[in-house]
Amino acid sequence: MTSFIFLIVVEGLAGIVRHAEEKGLVDNIEIGERNNKVSMLQYTDETLFLNKANMQSVLAVKTTLMCFELAYGLKVNYSKSKVGGEGISFG
């Protein structure tokens, strides 16, 4: 996929994430002194979702990725994907 086409596709993903934010489905994290809300960072072919550690956020990210797959006909490679957390335990 050429770089320009990739940029168009990931902008579509960002749009889906913005829509989920507007609907209140995503619990963004707040960073900095001004408490700027951040839910996603993108660099080249990497996407990092930043959400509060709760089940609603996990389901929102999963649903967002499913919508992205349906809208663009692309598949997320879950074998190359990771889930992590800061100060939490899964179990």
Secondary structure, DSSP 4 states (H G I P E B T S, - for coil): --HHHHHHHHHHHHHHHHHHHHTT---BEEETTTTEEE-EEEETTEEEE-B-SSHHHHHHHHHHHHHHHHHH-----GGG-----SS----
